[in-house]
Amino acid sequence: MPIRGATAREVSVSPGDFILADEDGAVVVPAALVPHVLEQAEKLTQTEVAIRSDLAAGLTLAEALRKYGHV
């Protein structure tokens, strides 16, 4: 079923799609892409954990940005 989208005129939602929503909006991940998206999200989470650890150990924000780039 197509619905109005923010980045496209319409977004199709099908059974099995993954939908994540909060008060600001919703994201629809087509079912076929869910495994890849979850894998990438887990990698991002691991990077964020490493950044927090490095910051707690004294790394400055500027150094963290140089080391990890924009996250």
Order of alpha helices (4+ residues) and beta strands (2+ residues): beta-beta-beta-beta-alpha-alpha
